[in-house]
Every structure is written in C-alpha cells, then in structure tokens.
Amino acid sequence: MTAGCPPTAEPGIAGRLAAVGRRIGLACARAGVPPGGVRFVAVSKFHGTPALAAALEAGHRHFGESRVQEAQGKWPPLLERHPGTALHLIGPLQTNKAAAAVRVFDVVHSLDRPRLAAALAAAMERTGRRPDCFVQVNTGGEPHKSGVPVAEAEALVKECVGTYGLPVVGLMCIPPYGSDPRPHFGLLRALAAEYGLRELSMGMSASFEAAVAEGATTVRVGEAVFGPRPRP
Ligand SMILES: *Cc1c(COP(=O)(O)O)cnc(C)c1O
C-alpha cells in the first residue's frame, strides 16, 4: 500500500442511502419539485437479510423486489420488526402469482396486460388488499420486454380502471439498456398526462436524476444503494 494513501472508507449502505437521497433532493430542487416530492424505492432484489436490515436500521422504508417468491421468503420477519415498510413489486408478474403478490406487496409497478388485470382484481377481491398499481409501458418497443406497447397503453389503462376497478395511480417504464433514457421518460410523462394519471415510476441508478428532471414521482434505485447485485 502506498504510504500516506489510506484505503477509502467503504461508506456502506446507510451512507449510500443518504447520498442517493441528497442527489434526489438536489434534482428535485433543480426541477422545482418540493423536497420529498419524489419517492425513493431502494431496489433490494437478490440481496439478503443483512443488507435489508442495514437499510431498515438507517430508516429507509420503501423497497423494490423483482420476484414474488423471493420477497415472500425474506421479508415477513423484517416487516414484523419494522412496521410501516412498503414493498414494491418491480418485476414481471405471472397471473398465477397475483394473489401471493397482493398479499406481500403494497405497490405493483408491472401491470402490463388484461389477463394480469383480471387476476389482480380477483386477488384483491379475495384478499381485501388493494396495492396501488402502475401500468408498465414498453416505451422502447422492445420485442421481448415486458410492458404494454405504447399504442395499446390507453386501452389497457381504461380496462384496468373501468372494467376491473383497479387502483391505477400511474405509469412505469424501463428504457432500453444503453440508450438515452430521457426521451422515454418524456414520453411516459406525456402519456400519463394524456390519461389523467399523476404518478410516474421511472429512473434507476444511472438515470434517476434525469428521471426527476422529467417528472418522476417514484425512482427505483438498486446498485447505487446496495452495490453490485449477487447472482440470484
Ligand atoms: C433492478 C431494477 C432496478 C434497479 O436497477 P439499478 O440499476 O440497480 O438501480 C430498477 N427498476 C427495475 C424494474 C429493476 O428491475
């Protein structure tokens, strides 16, 4: 080791939560959004209990998970110890897991097809739980990506609300990997305004400041908080 050059301190999860929170606050100030106007979901997928516990101890209360079974496995004991914690489903949802999803999650970000809307409505009816829903839009028109095509998004929103009575609060998108995300964020904002929806779930570790500038009301940040993800 070079003398006089100590290893940099690993800031740890609490430090990174605070740093991302500050960056969100600055982005809000630049965008003229009131402080606290953007919800910060820490994406904890593939991370184990010690990482989750560290974030909870630091006072964080919104977490994103991509898989129903993984969330069912690791969260219940933590939720018991930290009431007021909200879990967000950000990954694709199979219709046969809708009931389980409604039981464990407080917000569903990945509603993207009529059959899933029907399954979620039935699950809400059965469980009495009504997680807020975002309709996920495939803004990049990527063939194998989840999300409703832009051309079908309005019809899906109408069906979710009108036919199924789902609590749709807004739209969500995941821009194509490696492309400038801002046009996608701008498109999502325009679509939400057209449909009369207020919430926008957009922006990840590499793009949350751009997302706030484009009107995000929820950002989903993983690696900037928890570091590189272990393989699932
Ligand atoms: C994994 C994931 C994130 C977080 O991505 P990072 O690059 O780690 O911030 C956000 N949104 C969705 C839908 C994800 O699957």
The ligand as an SDF file (V2000), in Angstrom:
LIG
                    3D

 15 15  0  0  0  0  0  0  0  0999 V2000
  -33.2240   -3.9270  -10.9500 C   0  0  0  0  0  0  0  0  0  0  0  0
  -34.2030   -2.8850  -11.2890 C   0  0  0  0  0  0  0  0  0  0  0  0
  -34.0000   -1.5510  -10.8820 C   0  0  0  0  0  0  0  0  0  0  0  0
  -32.7320   -1.0750  -10.1790 C   0  0  0  0  0  0  0  0  0  0  0  0
  -31.6840   -1.0200  -11.0790 O   0  0  0  0  0  0  0  0  0  0  0  0
  -30.2630   -0.3850  -10.6580 P   0  0  0  0  0  0  0  0  0  0  0  0
  -29.5740   -0.1730  -11.9340 O   0  0  0  0  0  0  0  0  0  0  0  0
  -29.6130   -1.4000   -9.7750 O   0  0  0  0  0  0  0  0  0  0  0  0
  -30.5500    0.8660   -9.9270 O   0  0  0  0  0  0  0  0  0  0  0  0
  -34.9920   -0.6450  -11.1570 C   0  0  0  0  0  0  0  0  0  0  0  0
  -36.1190   -0.9920  -11.8210 N   0  0  0  0  0  0  0  0  0  0  0  0
  -36.3350   -2.2540  -12.2330 C   0  0  0  0  0  0  0  0  0  0  0  0
  -37.6060   -2.5880  -12.9430 C   0  0  0  0  0  0  0  0  0  0  0  0
  -35.3860   -3.2380  -11.9910 C   0  0  0  0  0  0  0  0  0  0  0  0
  -35.6170   -4.4860  -12.4170 O   0  0  0  0  0  0  0  0  0  0  0  0
  1  2  1  0
  2  3  1  0
  2 14  2  0
  3  4  1  0
  3 10  2  0
  4  5  1  0
  5  6  1  0
  6  7  2  0
  6  8  1  0
  6  9  1  0
 10 11  1  0
 11 12  2  0
 12 13  1  0
 12 14  1  0
 14 15  1  0
M  END
$$$$
